[in-house]
Amino acid sequence: MYRLFFGSLLLCFMQSAMAQQHSMALGIYSGMTVPYTFDEGITEDPRYQERFTGKFAPVGISFSLDYKGFGLITSPGLITLGQNFSIANIYGGHDGRRIINLNYLNVPVGIKIHIIDLSFFRVSGIASISTAYLLNASDKITHSETKLTFPDQTVLPDNYIREYDGVLVPRLKNQTVIPKEGYNSLQFFAAAGIRSDWDVSNTIRVSFDFRVNYGLTDPRSDDYIKQVENYQALYDTPGRRNEMFVQLSLGIARYIDWDKNDKARQKGIKGGSGKIFPGKKSTPKRRRPRG
């Protein structure tokens, strides 16, 4: 009974929306991400100090439908996540870096609520959920021969020498910390932000999109998390991890406007149901405002 009720309600809503004046847009976009890693272990780990950097989000495709007051949008694209860290010795000096690059195909689906809705310009609040498919993962560490702080429980290799104030470590170059298999193949994000659309001509629309995305699950695999919890992961300590990123995108699209009377007018032309009255002057259709 409940399924029938909500199904009927959704159908009525969709029919009402399709009867409205609306527009459809298909285009491409590009931009950048600014990732941040919420990792309880890294936050408490004196070996790491945060570094912030932008990462290129090369290309994506956007498809949107806009009605009076709201819109729907999907914008699958490639993104790169993973925060970078400086390696700090026991005195606080920097002796290396840990660089994390996680490449995903992200497929978000969202709803837009129009805040400003003019004939040529629209500003919308946007909320979306997305599924991200892991394409590649690179998590590598480089540091000089130095002295670092390791938890007492950590299982150390033979060439790592524990002393009273830290651990003497050898020089490493691009040593893999977590292989691709140590990350889950799927990640899920919830996002909120703001989007603006400019109709620069009768067919071309330019858009700017700003969203804050938060990962709903730990990106690491269960097997790797068990290694961390057992202190068998040399450069990670126990703690939950969630990825967050800010995405800034600039896009261009071709759009088409539909009027709610278009179908009726086309039916009259194709089916001959429209009547023509002799002597009655026809008036040109006034161009409706876009948006």
C-alpha positions in Angstrom: 0.0 0.0 0.0 2.8 2.4 0.9 4.7 1.6 -2.2 1.6 2.3 -4.3 1.0 5.6 -2.6 4.5 6.9 -2.9 4.8 5.6 -6.5 1.6 7.4 -7.5 2.9 10.6 -5.7 6.2 10.4 -7.6 4.4 9.8 -10.9 2.1 12.9 -10.3 5.2 14.9 -9.4 7.0 13.9 -12.6 4.0 14.6 -14.8 3.6 18.0 -13.2 7.3 18.8 -13.8 7.3 17.7 -17.4 4.3 19.9 -18.1 6.3 22.9 -17.0 8.5 25.1 -19.1 11.9 23.5 -18.8 15.4 23.2 -20.3 17.9 20.4 -21.0 21.7 20.9 -21.2 24.5 18.5 -22.2 28.1 19.6 -21.9 31.6 19.0 -20.6 33.6 20.5 -17.7 37.0 20.5 -16.1 38.5 21.9 -12.9 40.4 20.9 -9.7 40.0 19.3 -6.3 41.4 20.3 -3.0 41.5 17.1 -0.9 41.6 16.7 2.8 42.1 13.4 4.7 40.3 13.0 8.1 42.5 10.3 9.6 42.4 9.8 13.3 45.8 8.0 13.3 47.6 10.5 11.2 46.2 13.4 13.2 47.8 12.0 16.4 51.0 10.7 14.6 54.0 13.1 15.1 55.6 11.8 11.9 53.2 13.7 9.7 52.4 17.4 9.1 49.7 18.4 6.7 50.3 19.8 3.3 47.5 21.3 1.1 47.5 21.3 -2.6 45.1 21.4 -5.6 44.8 18.3 -7.8 43.7 18.4 -11.5 40.3 17.0 -12.3 40.8 16.6 -16.0 37.4 16.1 -17.7 33.7 15.3 -17.0 30.3 15.2 -18.7 27.3 17.0 -17.3 23.6 16.5 -18.1 20.9 18.6 -16.4 17.2 19.3 -16.5 15.9 22.6 -15.1 12.3 23.4 -14.2 10.7 26.3 -12.5 12.3 26.5 -9.1 14.4 23.3 -9.2 16.6 21.1 -11.4 18.2 17.7 -11.7 21.8 17.1 -12.6 24.3 14.3 -13.1 28.0 15.0 -13.8 30.3 11.9 -14.1 33.9 12.8 -14.3 37.5 11.9 -13.3 38.9 13.2 -9.9 42.1 12.8 -7.9 41.9 12.7 -4.1 44.4 12.1 -1.3 46.2 14.6 0.9 49.9 15.0 0.9 52.0 15.1 4.1 55.5 16.2 5.2 57.6 13.7 7.2 58.7 15.2 10.5 61.7 13.9 12.5 61.7 13.8 16.3 62.8 17.5 16.4 60.0 18.7 14.1 62.1 19.2 11.0 61.0 18.0 7.6 62.9 15.1 6.1 60.5 13.8 3.4 57.0 13.6 2.0 54.1 11.2 1.8 52.2 11.7 -1.5 48.8 10.1 -1.9 47.0 10.1 -5.3 43.7 8.3 -5.6 42.1 8.4 -9.1 38.4 7.9 -9.3 35.6 7.9 -11.8 33.0 9.8 -9.8 29.3 9.6 -10.7 27.2 12.1 -8.8 23.5 12.6 -9.1 22.0 15.8 -7.5 19.2 18.2 -7.2 19.4 22.0 -7.7 17.2 24.5 -5.8 17.1 27.8 -7.8 17.9 30.8 -5.6 18.1 33.3 -8.4 16.2 32.4 -11.6 16.5 35.1 -14.3 16.1 34.7 -18.1 19.8 34.5 -18.7 21.3 33.7 -15.3 20.6 31.2 -12.5 22.2 30.6 -9.1 21.3 27.3 -7.4 22.0 25.5 -4.2 23.0 22.0 -5.0 23.0 18.7 -3.1 24.2 15.4 -4.5 25.3 11.8 -3.7 27.8 9.9 -5.7 29.5 6.6 -6.3 33.2 6.7 -7.1 35.1 3.8 -8.8 38.8 3.5 -8.0 40.9 3.6 -11.2 44.4 3.8 -9.7 46.0 4.4 -6.4 49.5 5.7 -5.5 50.5 6.1 -1.9 54.2 6.5 -1.6 56.7 7.9 1.0 60.2 9.4 0.5 62.5 10.5 3.3 66.1 10.8 4.1 68.1 8.8 6.7 66.7 10.3 9.9 65.1 9.5 13.3 61.3 9.2 13.5 58.8 8.5 16.2 57.0 5.1 15.9 54.4 3.6 18.3 56.0 1.1 20.7 53.7 -1.6 19.4 54.8 -1.3 15.7 56.6 -4.3 14.3 59.8 -2.9 12.9 62.1 -4.3 10.1 65.6 -5.3 11.1 67.2 -2.2 9.6 65.0 0.1 11.7 66.8 0.6 15.0 64.8 1.7 18.1 66.6 4.1 20.5 65.4 5.8 23.7 64.1 8.9 21.9 63.0 7.5 18.5 63.8 5.1 15.7 66.7 5.4 13.3 65.3 4.8 9.8 67.1 4.3 6.4 66.7 6.4 3.4 63.5 5.6 1.3 62.6 6.8 -2.1 59.0 6.3 -3.5 58.3 3.4 -1.1 54.7 2.2 -1.5 52.8 2.6 1.8 49.4 1.2 0.7 49.1 -0.7 -2.6 46.0 -0.3 -4.8 44.7 -3.6 -3.3 44.7 -1.9 0.1 41.9 0.5 -1.1 38.3 -0.3 -1.7 37.2 -0.3 -5.3 34.1 1.8 -4.4 33.7 4.9 -2.4 30.5 6.9 -1.6 30.2 10.7 -1.2 27.6 13.2 -0.1 28.0 16.8 -1.3 26.5 20.2 -1.0 27.4 23.5 -2.7 26.4 26.2 -5.1 26.2 26.4 -8.9 25.7 29.3 -11.3 24.6 29.0 -15.0 25.0 31.8 -17.5 23.2 31.6 -20.9 25.6 33.4 -23.1 23.6 32.7 -26.3 20.4 31.0 -27.4 22.1 27.6 -27.2 25.3 27.9 -25.2 25.5 27.9 -21.3 28.5 28.4 -19.2 28.5 27.0 -15.6 30.5 27.3 -12.4 30.1 24.6 -9.8 31.5 24.6 -6.2 30.9 21.6 -4.0 32.2 20.2 -0.7 32.2 16.4 -0.8 32.5 14.1 2.2 33.3 10.4 2.0 30.8 8.2 3.8 33.1 5.1 4.2 36.7 4.4 5.0 38.5 4.2 1.6 40.9 1.5 2.8 40.1 -2.2 2.6 39.2 -4.3 5.6 42.3 -6.4 5.3 44.6 -3.4 5.4 42.7 -1.8 8.3 43.3 -5.1 10.2 47.1 -4.7 9.5 46.9 -1.2 10.9 45.1 -2.2 14.0 47.7 -4.9 14.6 50.5 -2.4 14.2 51.8 -4.3 11.1 51.5 -1.3 8.8 54.9 0.5 9.2 53.7 4.1 8.4 50.1 4.0 9.6 48.6 3.9 13.1 45.0 2.9 14.1 42.2 5.3 13.4 39.3 5.8 11.1 39.8 7.6 7.8 37.4 9.6 5.6 38.2 11.5 2.5 36.9 15.0 1.9 37.4 17.2 -1.1 36.4 20.6 -2.4 35.7 20.5 -6.1 35.7 23.6 -8.3 34.5 23.1 -11.9 34.0 25.3 -15.0 31.8 23.9 -17.8 30.2 24.7 -21.1 27.1 23.1 -22.4 24.6 23.2 -25.3 21.1 23.7 -24.0 17.5 23.5 -25.4 14.5 25.2 -24.0 11.0 23.7 -24.1 7.8 25.4 -23.5 4.8 23.6 -22.0 2.8 24.4 -25.2 5.4 22.9 -27.5 3.8 19.4 -27.5 0.3 20.7 -28.1 1.5 22.9 -31.0 3.5 20.0 -32.6 0.4 17.8 -32.2 -1.6 20.3 -34.1 1.0 20.4 -36.9 1.6 16.7 -37.2 -1.9 15.3 -36.5 -3.9 18.0 -38.1 -6.0 18.5 -35.0 -5.3 22.2 -34.8 -8.0 24.2 -36.5 -7.5 27.1 -38.9 -10.1 29.9 -38.9 -10.3 31.9 -42.1 -9.7 35.5 -41.7 -8.2 35.2 -38.3 -4.8 36.7 -38.1 -2.1 34.6 -36.6 0.2 36.3 -34.1 3.9 35.3 -33.7 4.8 33.5 -30.6 6.5 35.7 -28.2 9.9 34.4 -27.1 9.7 33.3 -23.5 12.5 34.2 -21.1 15.1 31.4 -20.7 15.4 29.8 -17.4 
